[in-house]
Amino acid sequence: MSFRTRLFHLFFILTRPVTLGARAMVIDADERVLLVRHTYVPGWHLPGGGVEPGETALDCVIREVREEGNVVVDGEMVLHGLFHNNGASRRDHVAVYVCRTITRRAPKRPDREIAAADFFALDGLPEGTTPATRRRIEEWRTGHPPAARW
């Protein structure tokens, strides 16, 4: 990459920063979805987190599923959609992937970040499941196209 190109990239990073997160709909063999409850924010969410510098969104979501749910992704992850998360900031986006081939090492034990993690029936999500989480699951379940906004 040329010096000029690097300079332009630096300018855009400073003037137009964009954040990217990645989440996963992990569906097990019993057609249940993995949800997590964090210690620092209310509600049940799809596992995921922020994409680190130098990391792909796919690598991020595979890492987060392992860390937050004690689940190993064994198969293909398919992109469900890319969403503008204006609730976080005007520049935040979230990529959501779907995975149906996994190995659950053992139930996730609570830690400093994760208060609980478990699989739930798609039509029996726990009370407190966030609206955005419900929308993503319903889009996938019904085959409706993903919305543009989180």
C-alpha contacts under 8 A as a table, 3 or more apart, distances in Angstrom:
res1	aa1	res2	aa2	distance
1	M	5	T	6.31
1	M	6	R	6.69
2	S	5	T	5.18
2	S	6	R	6.28
3	F	6	R	5.08
3	F	7	L	6.12
4	R	7	L	5.02
4	R	8	F	6.29
5	T	8	F	5.12
5	T	9	H	6.23
6	R	9	H	5.02
6	R	10	L	6.17
7	L	10	L	5.10
7	L	11	F	6.20
8	F	11	F	5.02
8	F	12	F	6.24
9	H	12	F	5.15
9	H	13	I	6.11
10	L	13	I	5.08
10	L	14	L	6.23
11	F	14	L	5.27
11	F	15	T	6.10
12	F	15	T	5.06
12	F	16	R	5.22
12	F	17	P	7.00
13	I	16	R	5.47
13	I	17	P	4.90
13	I	18	V	7.77
14	L	17	P	6.14
17	P	91	R	6.90
18	V	91	R	4.84
18	V	92	D	5.90
18	V	93	H	7.69
19	T	50	G	7.71
19	T	51	V	8.00
19	T	91	R	6.17
19	T	92	D	4.72
19	T	93	H	6.27
20	L	50	G	6.04
20	L	51	V	5.79
20	L	57	A	7.87
20	L	92	D	5.88
20	L	93	H	4.94
20	L	94	V	5.68
20	L	95	A	7.50
21	G	48	G	7.23
21	G	49	G	5.36
21	G	50	G	4.17
21	G	51	V	5.34
21	G	57	A	7.20
21	G	92	D	7.71
21	G	93	H	6.23
21	G	94	V	4.54
21	G	95	A	6.22
22	A	48	G	5.41
22	A	49	G	5.66
22	A	50	G	6.35
22	A	51	V	6.66
22	A	57	A	5.73
22	A	58	L	7.46
22	A	60	C	6.55
22	A	61	V	5.44
22	A	94	V	5.32
22	A	95	A	4.64
22	A	96	V	5.75
22	A	97	Y	7.61
23	R	46	L	5.95
23	R	47	P	5.49
23	R	48	G	4.01
23	R	49	G	6.53
23	R	61	V	5.73
23	R	94	V	7.10
23	R	95	A	6.27
23	R	96	V	4.79
23	R	97	Y	6.35
24	A	46	L	5.88
24	A	47	P	5.77
24	A	48	G	6.29
24	A	61	V	6.30
24	A	65	V	7.23
24	A	96	V	5.49
24	A	97	Y	4.80
24	A	98	V	5.66
24	A	99	C	7.14
25	M	33	V	6.39
25	M	34	L	6.82
25	M	46	L	6.21
25	M	47	P	7.66
25	M	96	V	7.22
25	M	97	Y	6.15
25	M	98	V	4.68
25	M	99	C	6.28
25	M	137	I	7.41
26	V	33	V	5.49
26	V	34	L	5.44
26	V	98	V	5.98
26	V	99	C	4.97
26	V	100	R	6.05
26	V	102	I	7.75
27	I	30	D	7.89
27	I	31	E	5.74
27	I	32	R	5.40
27	I	33	V	4.62
27	I	34	L	6.66
27	I	98	V	7.49
27	I	99	C	6.16
27	I	100	R	4.87
27	I	101	T	7.70
28	D	31	E	5.37
28	D	32	R	5.46
28	D	33	V	6.57
28	D	34	L	7.95
28	D	100	R	5.87
28	D	101	T	7.04
28	D	102	I	6.89
28	D	119	F	7.89
29	A	32	R	7.42
29	A	100	R	7.37
29	A	101	T	7.92
31	E	121	A	6.60
31	E	122	L	6.91
32	R	119	F	5.46
32	R	120	F	4.89
32	R	121	A	4.42
32	R	122	L	5.65
33	V	119	F	5.07
33	V	120	F	5.30
33	V	121	A	6.45
33	V	122	L	6.27
34	L	46	L	6.74
34	L	47	P	7.38
34	L	69	G	7.46
34	L	117	A	7.03
34	L	118	D	5.55
34	L	119	F	4.29
34	L	120	F	6.49
35	L	44	W	5.92
35	L	45	H	5.33
35	L	46	L	4.96
35	L	47	P	6.23
35	L	117	A	5.72
35	L	118	D	5.74
35	L	119	F	6.22
35	L	120	F	7.34
36	V	44	W	5.39
36	V	45	H	5.28
36	V	46	L	6.22
36	V	47	P	5.89
36	V	68	E	7.08
36	V	69	G	7.20
36	V	114	I	6.88
36	V	115	A	7.67
36	V	116	A	5.72
36	V	117	A	4.26
36	V	118	D	6.65
37	R	41	V	7.87
37	R	42	P	7.16
37	R	43	G	5.97
37	R	44	W	4.72
37	R	45	H	6.31
37	R	114	I	5.97
37	R	115	A	5.51
37	R	116	A	5.12
37	R	117	A	6.28
38	H	41	V	5.76
38	H	42	P	6.95
38	H	43	G	7.62
38	H	44	W	7.65
38	H	113	E	5.66
38	H	114	I	4.49
38	H	115	A	5.32
38	H	116	A	7.09
39	T	42	P	7.65
39	T	112	R	6.80
39	T	113	E	5.35
39	T	114	I	5.64
39	T	115	A	5.28
40	Y	113	E	7.16
42	P	128	G	7.70
43	G	128	G	4.75
43	G	129	T	5.33
43	G	130	T	5.67
44	W	126	P	7.54
44	W	128	G	5.90
44	W	129	T	4.34
44	W	130	T	5.96
44	W	133	T	7.85
45	H	129	T	6.39
45	H	130	T	6.36
45	H	133	T	5.89
46	L	133	T	6.34
47	P	61	V	7.77
47	P	64	E	6.44
47	P	65	V	5.77
47	P	68	E	6.34
47	P	69	G	7.26
48	G	60	C	7.58
48	G	61	V	5.57
48	G	64	E	5.07
48	G	65	V	6.50
48	G	68	E	7.72
49	G	60	C	7.25
49	G	61	V	7.16
49	G	64	E	6.44
50	G	60	C	7.29
51	V	55	E	6.17
51	V	56	T	6.82
51	V	57	A	5.82
51	V	60	C	5.54
52	E	55	E	5.31
52	E	56	T	7.91
52	E	60	C	7.34
55	E	59	D	6.25
55	E	60	C	6.46
56	T	59	D	5.12
56	T	60	C	6.16
57	A	60	C	5.00
57	A	61	V	6.26
57	A	95	A	7.10
58	L	61	V	5.30
58	L	62	I	6.27
58	L	77	M	7.70
58	L	97	Y	7.88
59	D	62	I	5.24
59	D	63	R	6.18
60	C	63	R	5.17
60	C	64	E	6.09
61	V	64	E	4.97
61	V	65	V	6.02
61	V	97	Y	7.81
62	I	65	V	5.31
62	I	66	R	6.39
62	I	72	V	7.52
62	I	73	V	6.40
63	R	66	R	5.23
63	R	67	E	6.17
64	E	67	E	4.99
64	E	68	E	5.68
64	E	69	G	7.81
65	V	68	E	5.35
65	V	69	G	5.36
65	V	70	N	6.77
65	V	71	V	5.85
65	V	72	V	7.09
65	V	73	V	7.73
66	R	69	G	5.61
66	R	70	N	4.63
66	R	71	V	4.72
66	R	72	V	5.52
66	R	73	V	7.78
67	E	70	N	5.73
67	E	71	V	7.75
68	E	71	V	7.99
68	E	108	K	7.41
68	E	114	I	6.45
68	E	117	A	7.21
69	G	107	P	7.61
69	G	108	K	5.55
69	G	117	A	5.75
69	G	118	D	7.42
70	N	104	R	6.25
70	N	105	R	5.92
70	N	106	A	6.54
70	N	107	P	6.86
70	N	108	K	5.43
71	V	102	I	6.64
71	V	103	T	5.70
71	V	104	R	4.41
71	V	105	R	5.94
71	V	106	A	7.88
72	V	102	I	5.58
72	V	103	T	5.12
72	V	104	R	6.29
72	V	105	R	7.28
73	V	76	E	7.90
73	V	99	C	7.26
73	V	101	T	6.41
73	V	102	I	4.63
73	V	103	T	6.59
74	D	101	T	5.37
74	D	102	I	4.93
74	D	103	T	6.72
75	G	99	C	6.94
75	G	100	R	7.15
75	G	101	T	4.84
75	G	102	I	6.74
76	E	99	C	6.38
76	E	100	R	7.85
76	E	101	T	7.30
77	M	97	Y	5.85
77	M	98	V	5.47
77	M	99	C	4.80
77	M	100	R	7.87
78	V	97	Y	5.26
78	V	98	V	5.17
78	V	99	C	6.61
79	L	82	L	7.98
79	L	95	A	7.27
79	L	96	V	6.02
79	L	97	Y	4.30
79	L	98	V	6.34
80	H	95	A	7.67
80	H	96	V	5.45
80	H	97	Y	5.17
80	H	98	V	6.26
80	H	140	W	7.48
80	H	146	P	7.14
81	G	95	A	5.91
81	G	96	V	5.52
81	G	97	Y	7.25
81	G	146	P	5.88
82	L	93	H	6.80
82	L	94	V	5.68
82	L	95	A	4.43
82	L	96	V	6.40
82	L	148	A	7.21
83	F	93	H	5.40
83	F	94	V	5.12
83	F	95	A	6.35
83	F	147	A	7.20
83	F	148	A	5.22
83	F	149	R	4.95
83	F	150	W	5.16
84	H	91	R	7.66
84	H	92	D	6.06
84	H	93	H	4.49
84	H	94	V	6.51
84	H	148	A	6.28
84	H	149	R	4.68
84	H	150	W	5.65
85	N	88	A	5.79
85	N	89	S	6.71
85	N	90	R	7.36
85	N	91	R	7.72
85	N	92	D	5.24
85	N	93	H	5.25
85	N	94	V	6.60
85	N	149	R	6.03
85	N	150	W	4.88
86	N	89	S	4.86
86	N	90	R	4.94
86	N	91	R	7.14
86	N	92	D	6.44
86	N	149	R	7.46
86	N	150	W	7.45
87	G	90	R	7.75
87	G	150	W	7.98
88	A	92	D	6.37
89	S	92	D	5.40
94	V	150	W	7.52
99	C	102	I	7.35
104	R	107	P	7.31
107	P	117	A	7.71
107	P	118	D	7.45
108	K	116	A	7.23
108	K	117	A	6.02
108	K	118	D	7.65
109	R	116	A	7.22
109	R	117	A	7.96
110	P	113	E	7.73
110	P	114	I	5.43
110	P	115	A	4.78
110	P	116	A	5.68
110	P	117	A	7.95
111	D	114	I	5.34
111	D	115	A	6.33
112	R	115	A	7.45
114	I	117	A	7.15
120	F	124	G	6.45
120	F	125	L	5.82
120	F	126	P	7.39
121	A	124	G	4.87
121	A	125	L	6.24
122	L	125	L	6.20
122	L	137	I	7.51
122	L	141	R	8.00
125	L	129	T	6.66
126	P	129	T	5.88
129	T	133	T	6.58
129	T	134	R	6.69
130	T	133	T	5.22
130	T	134	R	6.30
131	P	134	R	5.05
131	P	135	R	6.16
132	A	135	R	5.01
132	A	136	R	6.24
132	A	150	W	5.88
133	T	136	R	5.29
133	T	137	I	6.28
134	R	137	I	5.25
134	R	138	E	6.06
135	R	138	E	5.10
135	R	139	E	6.06
136	R	139	E	5.19
136	R	140	W	6.34
136	R	146	P	7.29
137	I	140	W	5.23
137	I	141	R	6.02
138	E	141	R	4.95
138	E	142	T	5.96
138	E	144	H	7.97
139	E	142	T	5.46
139	E	143	G	5.71
139	E	144	H	4.84
139	E	145	P	6.44
139	E	146	P	6.07
140	W	143	G	5.15
140	W	144	H	6.63
140	W	146	P	7.92
141	R	144	H	7.93
147	A	150	W	7.34
